[in-house]
C-alpha cells in the first residue's frame, strides 16, 4: 500500500493527530498565563484515587504538573504503575478504553521506547515515560514539562484530554477527564469497577462486575473500566 494511502486512512480514524513521520516534539513557548486544568480520579476505596493539575509554567514555557495518587493496589505485578495524558476524553459511561493512547501529535507511537533523558522524542502524553513511573501504593510528584500546551486549538493542547492510570502491563485502572477548576467534575462519583469477560473486550456489552476480592493478574490484557452506578 502506498504511503499516501496509509496516511489518508489513518487520517480518517485520527483526524486530530499530525500525520507525519516520527519526529521530536518542539518545546512550547507561548502558553497563556493563568491557564490550569485538573483531572480528578473517581473516589473509590478499592481503586486508585487522586488528581493531576496541569498549569501554565512561568513565562509560558511549557507546563507545571502536580500529581498525587493514592490507594494503588499492592499486587497485580510486576507492580509499578504508569500514567499518561490520553488523546480522547472519557465518555459518560466511564469507559477508560475509549480514551485512546497517549497524546501523540508527532506520531512517535507506543512502539518507541521513551527515553527520559531525551523527552522530546517521547509521546507528548507519556508522562511516566518522561518523568518516571509510580512505585508503591502512594505517589506524589511535581515537575515541569516543556512539551504540553494549555492553549486550545494547538496540536499539543491537553485540556480536552484525559488522565489514565495503568498497571505496568497496560491494564487500565482508572481515568478522568481534564476540566477547568471550578467547573463540574468529569470523574464519576459512584463508580463500579468492571472487567471484560473476553480477552481484549472493551464494549459495555462484554463487561461484568468484578467479583469481591478478585484480583487482576498480570495476564489480564482487557482494560479495567469504570462505570456510573
PyMOL commands that set and color helices and strands:
alter all, ss='L'
color gray80, all
select helices_A, chain A and resi 3-13+58-60+96-99+116-121+127-131+204-206
alter helices_A, ss='H'
color red, helices_A
select strands_A, chain A and resi 36-40+49-56+63-70+81-86+139-145+162-167+172-179+191-196+207-209+225-228
alter strands_A, ss='S'
color yellow, strands_A
deselect
rebuild
show_as cartoon
